[in-house]
Amino acid sequence: MTRAWRIWLVVSLLLAALLWTERHRYDTALARHLEQGKAYAAKQLELTGRLPAVLAESSGVAMSRAQPGVYWTHNDSGDGPNLYAIDPAGKLLATFAVAGAEARDWEDMAAGPCIADPAPSGTATPVCLYFADVGDNDRRRPWLTVYVVIEPWLDESTRTVASRSFRFRYPDGPDDTEAFAVLPDGDATIVSKGRSGTIAFFRLRRDAIARAVVSGEVLTAEYAGDSGIRPDAEIGRLASGAAVSPDGTTLAVRTYYEVFFFSAVKDRDVVNWRGPGKPCFLGDAESQGEAITYIDRDTLLLTSERGRGAAGLIHRLRC
């Protein structure tokens, strides 16, 4: 064996030992967390279905406001700008192409009022779907984009929906985000993932969003406080999705193994989020849990990415 080969072998063995040690440390921390978390387990965590193969990375989900039993979802990066309708069992009901959109790294979605296209006086405000192209693992993107479409009907003959968009940046430079929610009044809450050391809230106001859709300007999100959730990658405590309750009083922020809840506190014309209390523990039901939406005031629906060689899962949750 030549000297070069001996050096290569030693280096390879050292790297393998380091990787094994790191993996063992991670597995030990996660196993301890899963055991301790049983003390605050969810009241109900029911498996309702499995996602179809086309939804290998369901990263956001929103309940339809007008079509009972319909849930909208999308894939993470790697798919085109597509919108999928499913039922709670995971049956694929329809697929829509989102025209005018680019799917760089869609991480979450939400349903909310169509603030950039208000309804005529005397008619009901239409519901829009918001797709947050906000993933930024390396924290390098100078701005992020949110696409907005009017919620389509499943019986429509066309399978393409037109989109509008707005852009924003963070006040102190790029950050990675996977959680985005829209309040009933049209304001948006963004929750950073935690890669920068904190899981923080940011705010985009309704009027600014409506203006940016038309003008094309890049908004600067307002810092709205630290969530109080201490990020910890070893136990999956990184924010991967968020949703606001139908009445706007509660924000649910999910990590890979927990859901944290925050109460709305009105301060003049904006909402701040107070909390969290003890989290609602999911156990290891979803190894790649990403998305969350409210079904009603006390019930949530979760979806996950494909993991461990199996299809992504759908769960109904009560905490």
N, C-alpha and C positions, 0 to 999 in steps of 0.2 A: 504494500500500500504506500503510495507516494505521500509526501508531506502535505501536499495540497488536499488530498483526499482525507487525511487524518484531521486536518483543520476543519474541513467541511463537515465531517462526521461529528466532531465535538460540538461545533456550532449548532448543528441540527438537533443533537440530543439536548443541548441547553435550551433551545427554543421550545422543543417539545415539553420539557420539564416545566418551563415557565407557563406555557399554555395550559398544561394540566393543572398546575397550582392555581392559576387564575380561574379556571373553570370550576375547580373544586371549591374555591372560596365563594364563587357566585352561587353554586348549587347549595352550599351549606347555608348561606344567608337567606336564600329564597325558601328553602325547606323550613327554616326557623320562622320566617314571616308567615308562611302558609299555616303553620301550626298555631302561632300566636293569634292569627287573624280569626280563628274559629270563635273567639270570644265576642266578636261583633259581626257575625255572619248575617247575611240577608235573610229576611223573613221568608221570602219565596224567590227561588231562582229556577225557573222552569224552562227546559229546552223545548222550543216550539217547532224548530225546523232546521234544515241545512240549506246553505246557499248553493245555487246552481254553479256549474263549472265556470261559466262566463264571469262570475263574481268571485274571482280568486282572492281579491284584496279589497273587500268591502270596507271602506275607510270612513264613510259618513252615511248617516241615515236620517230621514225626516218622515214623519207621518203625514199623509195627505189630510188636508183640512176639509176637503169636499167629497172625497171618494172613500167611503168606509172600507176598512180592511186593506187599503193600499199603502205601501211604504216605498219611498223613493231612496235609492242608494246609488253609489258610484264606486269605481275602483280607485286605488292609489295610483302612483306613477306606473307607467307601462301600458296603460290603456289609452284609447282616444277619448275625446270629450263626449262621453256617453252617459246617459241617464237611464237607470233601470227601475222598473216598477215590479215589486214582489209582494206576495202576501206573507202572513206570519209563519207559514210553513216553509217558505223559501221558493214557492212556485214563481217562475218568471212570467209576469203578466204582459210586459211590453218593454221595448227598448227604443229610446229616442236619441238621435244624434243632436248635439248642441251646436248649432251653427254659430260661427263667429267666435268660437272659444278654442283655447289651446289647453291641453291637459299636461302641464309640466309636472306638477306634484299636488294633485287634489287631495286634501287631507280631511276635510269635514264639509258638511252641508247643513242648511237650516231652512225652515219654511218661515215666511214672514210677510208683512204687507208690501205691496208693490209701490214703494214710495217714489220711484222715479217715473212711474206711469200711473198717476192717480186716476181713480174711476170718475166718470162724470157725476155731477151733483145728483144726489138722490138714489144712487146705485151702490151696491155693496163693493167694498174695496177688494180687488182680486188678490189672490195669494200668489206670491212669488217664491221660487226656490233659489237659494244662494249657494254657489259652489266656491269654496275657499281654496284657491290655488296658493297655499301658504307654506308648504313644506320647504325647509331650507336646512338640511342636516349640517351643512358646512358653514351656515350663517354668513352667506356671501351675497345674497340677492339684494340689490339696491331698493327694490320695491316688490310688493306682492299684489296679486290680482284676485278679485272676487267677481265671478260671473253671475248674472241674474237672469232668470227666465220666468215667464208666467207659467204656472203649473198647468201642464197639458192634461187633456182628458183621454182616458184609455180608448174610447171609441172614436177618436179622431182618425181620419183617413191618412193624414200625413204622419210620418215618424221622424220629423225634424222640427226642432223648436229654435226660434231665434233668441239670441242672447244679447244683453248689454253688459257693461262691466265698469268697475271702478278700481283704482289702484291706491295703495297706501304704503307707508313705511313706518318703522318704529322710531320713537324720538331719540334713542341713544344708539342707533345702528342696528344691523341685521340681527334677527333672532329666529329660532326654529319654533314652529307652531303647528299643532295638529287639532286644536279645539277652537271652534267658532260658533257663536250662537246669535240669534236675532230676537230682540224683545218685541212684545206686541206693539210698542209704539214706533218700531223701526230702527231704534238704536242697536248697534252691534257690540257684542262683548267678545274679545279675543283673549285666549288663555295660553300663555307661552308654555312650551313643553317642559322646560326645566334644565335644558342643556347649559344655560348660562349660570346656573347655581340657584335660581329662584323660579318659582312658578307664579307668574304675575298676571294681573288683569290689565287689559288695554281697552279703550273705548273709541268707537266711531259713531258720531252723532248722525241722526236721521237727515237733518238738513244738509250736512256736509256730504253725505253719501249721494243724496239726490243731485246736489250741485256737481259733484265729481263725475257722475254718470254722463252728464251733458257736456261738461267743460273738458274732461280728460285730465284734469289736474291730479297730482299725486298728493293724497292727504297724509297728514302726520297723525298717527293714532295718539290719543291721550293716555298717558300712564294713569291707571286707576287703582293702584295699590298691589301689595303682595298678597297672594292668596292665603298664605300661612301653611300651605302644603310644602313640606320639605322634600325636595326631589331626591330620589335614591334609585339609581339605575339597577343596582343589584337585586332589589326587591320589586322591580317593575313600577316604581312610583314616579312615573312621568306622565304628564297630562296628554291623553290621546283622543279626547272627544269632550264635547260639552253640549248641553241643551237647556233651554228655559221652559219652565212649566207653562201650560196654556194660559194661566192667569197672570203670568209674569212675576210671581212672587218668589220663585225659587230657581236657582241655577244649580244644575247637576254637572259636576266635572268628574270624568272617569279617568282612571289610570288602568294599567293592565290587570290589576287584581282588586281594585277598590273603586267606590264611588263616593265623592265628597259633596256635601250640600251646603249652599249658601243662601241666606235670606236677603231679599231686596230691601234696601233702605233708601228712601227718596231724599235727595238733597237738592232742593230747589227744582231744577228741571232735568236732573240726571239721576240714574240709579247707581248706587254703590252696593257691593256685595259683602255681607257680614257672615263670618264663619271662619273655618268650618268646625263642626263638632266631630264626634267620632265618625269614622268612615263606615260605609256599608261594604262588607267584605264579600268578594265574589269567589274566593278560593281559586282553584286552577281550572275553572269551567272554560275559560277562554285563554289559551296561551298567547294568542295574538289579538286580544280584544281591542277594537279601535273605536267603534261608533256607539252613539247613544241618542235616543229621542224619547220624548214623553208620549205615552198613550193617553193617560189622563192625569189628574192631579197627583195620584199616588203610585202610578204604575209606569214603568219604563220598558223600552225595547232595546236590546243590545245586539250588535252584529260584530263579527270578527273576521279577520283575514284567515286564509287557509293556513293550517299549521299542523305539524307532526304527520304530514302526508295525508291529511284528511280535509274534507270540505270545511269552509267557514261555517260557524254556528249562529243560530238566532235564539236569544233567550228573552223571556219575560221576567221582569225584576220588580219586587216590592221590598222596600227596606224598612 
